[in-house]
Amino acid sequence: MSFKASAATNILYKKAFHDDILVKLTSYSKNLKELQKIQETFKELKEDTSKSDEERLAVMTELMNSEVVTSSQTFSSETLPKLAYIMYLEANEKVGEVFKKLNEESYMAWLMEIDQDELVEVTGQVMDIWQSGARQHSKPKN
């Protein structure tokens, strides 16, 4: 499966899903720092013998139910597959066909064609492509 990010990706995403992918990506990037802090806290809790198992479990549960974790999970399970779909269309469809498939029904049909493991692999590729495209387009001008 091939993917492509272009200058139109943001606009296509917004047209299909009525949401701004750049806002979502910015929010997710900010959440990554908080997620790293949560992971560090988990490590510390595992090694902390001064608290009971119940106390550590309570703190871990609270962290797992935090807004940062919830929004990160939503981004991974909802936003990334949608972005993958747009990038898939850009790479594999003729321009006229892309516009015909910018709707929830076509997206759901695409999701039904791939299995869960493939989707996880695909979303990793999508982030790599997106980030490499951002680096290529963000070079400072002298």
Backbone bond lengths (Angstrom), bond angles and torsions (degrees), N, CA, C in turn:
res aa  C-N    CA-C-N  psi(-1)  N-CA   C-N-CA  omega(-1)  CA-C   N-CA-C  phi
1 M - - - 1.440 - - 1.520 107.79 -
2 S 1.318 116.53 130.22 1.461 118.98 -179.49 1.527 110.45 -111.46
3 F 1.332 114.46 155.06 1.452 122.27 -176.35 1.518 109.25 -135.91
4 K 1.317 115.19 154.27 1.459 120.40 179.80 1.524 108.50 -146.40
5 A 1.311 115.63 136.40 1.464 120.99 172.50 1.519 107.23 -112.24
6 S 1.308 115.80 136.08 1.461 120.18 -179.98 1.526 109.24 -136.57
7 A 1.313 114.74 -178.02 1.462 119.43 176.76 1.526 110.84 -63.99
8 A 1.318 117.12 -20.53 1.468 121.10 -178.77 1.527 113.22 -87.63
9 T 1.303 118.54 -11.74 1.465 121.30 -174.06 1.527 112.06 -54.04
10 N 1.316 117.50 -47.73 1.471 121.23 -179.24 1.528 111.38 -59.17
11 I 1.324 115.60 -44.81 1.463 120.95 -177.28 1.526 110.26 -67.92
12 L 1.325 116.65 -42.51 1.465 120.67 179.23 1.526 110.87 -62.62
13 Y 1.324 116.27 -41.59 1.473 120.69 178.31 1.530 109.59 -60.12
14 K 1.323 115.88 -46.83 1.467 119.85 -178.71 1.524 111.23 -64.16
15 K 1.330 117.02 -40.15 1.464 120.78 179.93 1.533 110.85 -64.91
16 A 1.322 116.52 -40.10 1.468 120.31 -177.81 1.521 112.82 -76.72
17 F 1.327 117.17 -42.46 1.463 120.78 -169.08 1.531 114.41 -116.40
18 H 1.325 117.31 1.56 1.466 122.68 175.94 1.522 112.28 55.45
19 D 1.319 114.64 41.09 1.457 121.46 -179.09 1.522 108.07 -148.14
20 D 1.321 117.18 154.94 1.462 122.13 -178.26 1.522 109.82 -97.40
21 I 1.320 116.22 111.74 1.473 120.78 -177.85 1.529 111.15 -65.90
22 L 1.317 118.39 -31.72 1.466 120.04 -179.89 1.523 111.34 -65.99
23 V 1.314 117.22 -38.39 1.466 120.88 176.74 1.524 109.45 -64.19
24 K 1.331 116.21 -44.07 1.467 120.29 -179.65 1.530 111.08 -64.72
25 L 1.327 117.72 -42.14 1.462 121.22 179.56 1.522 111.56 -66.12
26 T 1.317 116.79 -38.62 1.466 120.61 177.71 1.522 110.33 -63.86
27 S 1.311 116.14 -45.04 1.467 120.82 178.77 1.528 110.75 -62.56
28 Y 1.321 116.17 -42.69 1.464 120.47 179.53 1.533 110.42 -63.48
29 S 1.317 117.44 -41.92 1.468 120.82 178.88 1.523 111.22 -59.86
30 K 1.327 116.27 -40.56 1.464 120.22 177.71 1.528 110.40 -65.99
31 N 1.322 116.08 -38.15 1.464 120.42 179.79 1.526 112.49 -66.44
32 L 1.319 117.45 -28.07 1.469 120.05 -178.70 1.526 111.84 -57.61
33 K 1.328 116.61 -39.57 1.469 120.15 178.45 1.521 110.54 -63.34
34 E 1.317 116.08 -43.22 1.463 120.31 178.53 1.531 111.20 -66.43
35 L 1.326 116.30 -37.69 1.472 119.83 177.59 1.522 111.47 -63.17
36 Q 1.320 116.41 -37.74 1.463 120.14 177.24 1.524 110.78 -63.47
37 K 1.325 116.57 -39.43 1.467 120.44 177.23 1.531 110.15 -63.58
38 I 1.320 116.34 -40.80 1.466 120.37 179.23 1.528 110.16 -64.22
39 Q 1.325 117.15 -41.28 1.472 120.15 177.68 1.528 110.70 -62.13
40 E 1.322 117.03 -40.58 1.467 120.66 177.79 1.530 110.26 -63.52
41 T 1.308 116.53 -40.97 1.461 120.59 178.51 1.522 110.33 -62.73
42 F 1.334 117.27 -40.81 1.463 120.98 176.92 1.522 110.72 -59.02
43 K 1.323 117.14 -45.58 1.468 120.93 179.22 1.523 110.75 -60.19
44 E 1.336 115.18 -44.99 1.460 120.07 179.92 1.529 110.89 -62.59
45 L 1.330 116.52 -41.15 1.467 120.48 -179.93 1.527 111.49 -64.72
46 K 1.312 116.68 -38.32 1.470 119.89 179.39 1.525 111.12 -62.34
47 E 1.335 115.83 -34.58 1.460 120.55 -176.98 1.524 112.90 -90.32
48 D 1.318 116.72 -12.24 1.463 121.88 -176.36 1.532 110.12 -79.38
49 T 1.306 115.13 108.27 1.466 119.51 -179.50 1.534 111.97 -93.31
50 S 1.326 115.91 -1.83 1.466 118.48 -179.69 1.533 111.72 -78.87
51 K 1.321 117.32 -13.88 1.464 121.10 179.08 1.517 109.70 -109.65
52 S 1.307 114.47 150.29 1.464 119.32 177.88 1.529 109.63 -73.09
53 D 1.319 115.32 165.26 1.462 120.23 177.24 1.523 110.79 -59.07
54 E 1.320 116.16 -39.23 1.460 120.61 -179.42 1.532 111.24 -64.84
55 E 1.330 116.56 -41.29 1.464 120.48 179.16 1.533 110.73 -65.19
56 R 1.318 115.71 -43.84 1.474 119.66 178.84 1.523 110.96 -64.73
57 L 1.321 116.60 -41.39 1.459 120.80 178.63 1.532 111.00 -63.23
58 A 1.319 117.01 -39.23 1.467 121.05 179.07 1.530 110.78 -62.78
59 V 1.324 116.47 -44.44 1.474 120.10 179.07 1.528 110.21 -65.46
60 M 1.323 117.11 -43.51 1.472 120.88 179.18 1.529 111.33 -62.03
61 T 1.314 116.48 -41.03 1.466 120.93 179.24 1.523 110.22 -64.16
62 E 1.315 116.03 -42.63 1.467 120.16 178.24 1.531 110.70 -61.34
63 L 1.320 116.09 -43.44 1.465 119.81 178.59 1.528 111.40 -63.87
64 M 1.324 117.27 -42.34 1.467 121.50 -179.12 1.529 111.62 -65.93
65 N 1.314 117.00 -26.02 1.462 120.94 179.33 1.529 112.94 -94.12
66 S 1.322 116.78 6.20 1.461 120.58 -178.56 1.528 111.15 -69.80
67 E 1.308 114.92 158.69 1.472 122.02 179.40 1.529 110.97 -59.22
68 V 1.321 117.39 -37.97 1.468 121.51 -178.84 1.528 110.18 -61.59
69 V 1.312 116.97 -48.38 1.466 120.77 -179.32 1.524 110.43 -67.12
70 T 1.318 116.82 -43.47 1.458 120.82 -179.74 1.521 111.54 -61.15
71 S 1.316 117.17 -46.56 1.471 119.52 -179.21 1.516 111.27 -68.47
72 S 1.317 117.57 -32.71 1.470 120.77 176.35 1.528 110.79 -66.38
73 Q 1.320 116.41 -41.67 1.463 120.26 177.90 1.526 110.94 -65.13
74 T 1.318 116.95 -39.17 1.463 121.31 177.56 1.518 110.35 -64.12
75 F 1.319 116.30 -42.43 1.465 120.33 178.17 1.525 110.08 -60.09
76 S 1.328 116.51 -46.35 1.466 120.75 -178.21 1.525 113.06 -67.55
77 S 1.315 116.69 -37.87 1.465 119.55 -174.33 1.523 114.14 -91.18
78 E 1.337 117.71 -22.01 1.461 119.98 -177.33 1.522 113.61 -116.87
79 T 1.318 116.84 -50.15 1.463 120.36 -174.50 1.520 112.07 -73.46
80 L 1.325 118.40 -48.18 1.462 120.64 -178.23 1.522 113.28 -60.27
81 P 1.322 120.06 -43.19 1.466 118.11 176.46 1.535 112.56 -62.31
82 K 1.311 117.31 -35.79 1.470 120.12 177.79 1.533 110.47 -65.93
83 L 1.322 116.02 -42.67 1.464 119.88 177.08 1.525 110.10 -63.62
84 A 1.330 116.60 -40.21 1.469 120.76 177.50 1.526 110.35 -59.75
85 Y 1.310 116.67 -41.15 1.462 121.02 -179.98 1.531 110.56 -61.20
86 I 1.323 117.23 -47.30 1.466 121.05 179.63 1.528 110.14 -61.19
87 M 1.315 117.07 -45.70 1.463 120.92 -179.40 1.532 111.34 -67.53
88 Y 1.317 116.99 -32.28 1.463 121.50 174.80 1.530 109.64 -64.79
89 L 1.322 117.20 -47.08 1.464 120.55 178.54 1.524 110.95 -58.76
90 E 1.326 116.70 -44.82 1.467 120.18 -179.21 1.527 112.03 -60.10
91 A 1.312 116.36 -36.27 1.469 120.27 -176.87 1.523 113.59 -83.81
92 N 1.330 117.76 -25.72 1.463 119.72 -168.52 1.528 115.79 -119.77
93 E 1.306 118.12 -7.37 1.461 120.29 -177.51 1.521 110.97 -118.83
94 K 1.322 115.65 151.62 1.464 120.54 172.45 1.526 107.26 -68.86
95 V 1.311 116.03 153.26 1.460 121.06 -174.99 1.529 111.93 -52.00
96 G 1.307 118.28 -47.29 1.459 120.95 -179.30 1.516 112.51 -60.52
97 E 1.334 117.24 -34.96 1.462 121.43 178.85 1.521 112.01 -72.96
98 V 1.323 116.78 -32.46 1.465 120.40 179.03 1.525 109.39 -57.49
99 F 1.317 116.84 -47.28 1.463 120.73 -176.86 1.521 111.90 -66.11
100 K 1.315 117.47 -31.25 1.464 120.91 178.06 1.523 111.64 -70.45
101 K 1.332 116.96 -24.88 1.465 121.23 -174.65 1.528 113.64 -102.87
102 L 1.306 117.37 12.75 1.468 121.03 179.30 1.522 110.39 -86.53
103 N 1.325 116.00 67.70 1.458 120.59 178.58 1.522 109.83 -152.78
104 E 1.305 115.68 162.46 1.473 122.20 -177.18 1.528 112.27 -61.31
105 E 1.333 117.13 -36.20 1.468 120.30 -177.81 1.526 111.30 -64.97
106 S 1.330 116.50 -44.82 1.468 119.99 178.74 1.526 110.58 -65.93
107 Y 1.327 115.33 -38.07 1.469 119.73 177.11 1.530 110.74 -61.67
108 M 1.332 117.07 -46.53 1.463 120.73 179.91 1.525 111.11 -63.59
109 A 1.326 117.36 -39.10 1.465 120.66 177.56 1.527 110.22 -62.39
110 W 1.325 116.51 -40.96 1.472 120.83 177.86 1.526 110.56 -63.07
111 L 1.325 116.36 -44.05 1.467 120.23 178.63 1.530 111.50 -60.18
112 M 1.315 116.31 -38.06 1.465 120.43 -178.34 1.525 112.14 -70.18
113 E 1.339 117.10 -18.13 1.462 120.95 -179.68 1.527 112.96 -84.31
114 I 1.324 117.70 -18.23 1.465 119.43 -178.28 1.519 109.73 -114.16
115 D 1.328 115.48 149.17 1.466 117.91 -179.41 1.527 110.19 -88.45
116 Q 1.310 116.08 169.08 1.463 122.86 -173.54 1.529 111.91 -60.41
117 D 1.327 118.14 -42.57 1.466 120.64 -179.47 1.527 111.16 -64.09
118 E 1.331 115.48 -40.66 1.460 119.94 178.60 1.527 110.31 -65.02
119 L 1.313 116.81 -37.78 1.464 120.81 179.09 1.527 111.05 -63.32
120 V 1.316 117.08 -41.61 1.467 120.80 178.26 1.531 109.59 -61.64
121 E 1.314 116.79 -44.60 1.468 121.25 178.84 1.529 110.64 -63.34
122 V 1.316 116.31 -42.80 1.455 122.90 -179.04 1.522 111.42 -61.35
123 T 1.321 117.49 -44.49 1.463 119.92 -177.01 1.530 111.18 -65.97
124 G 1.326 116.94 -31.70 1.468 119.83 174.32 1.520 111.21 -65.11
125 Q 1.321 116.50 -42.97 1.467 121.27 177.61 1.521 110.64 -62.46
126 V 1.313 115.90 -41.54 1.467 120.92 -178.41 1.524 110.68 -60.53
127 M 1.317 117.76 -45.81 1.466 120.26 179.37 1.521 110.67 -63.29
128 D 1.329 117.53 -39.30 1.468 120.68 177.91 1.522 111.19 -62.37
129 I 1.331 116.26 -46.29 1.468 121.03 179.86 1.522 110.03 -64.27
130 W 1.323 116.17 -44.58 1.465 120.47 -179.29 1.521 110.49 -60.19
131 Q 1.329 116.07 -47.00 1.456 119.93 -177.67 1.526 111.66 -67.29
132 S 1.321 117.78 -38.41 1.465 119.28 178.77 1.522 109.71 -67.70
133 G 1.317 118.10 -36.80 1.461 121.09 176.57 1.511 111.71 -64.97
134 A 1.310 116.63 -39.89 1.466 120.73 179.06 1.521 110.62 -64.95
135 R 1.335 116.99 -39.76 1.463 120.02 178.20 1.522 110.70 -65.69
136 Q 1.334 117.37 -40.17 1.462 121.49 -178.99 1.514 111.59 -66.50
137 H 1.330 117.13 -34.48 1.449 120.66 -176.89 1.526 112.98 -91.03
138 S 1.321 117.79 -7.02 1.458 120.76 -174.50 1.521 113.26 -107.52
139 K 1.320 117.23 23.48 1.465 119.52 179.98 1.524 109.41 -71.29
140 P 1.342 116.05 137.00 1.452 118.44 179.11 1.522 110.68 -66.26
141 K 1.312 116.30 143.37 1.475 121.34 178.93 1.508 108.67 -97.39
142 N 1.302 114.84 132.43 1.477 120.40 -179.94 1.506 110.50 -100.59
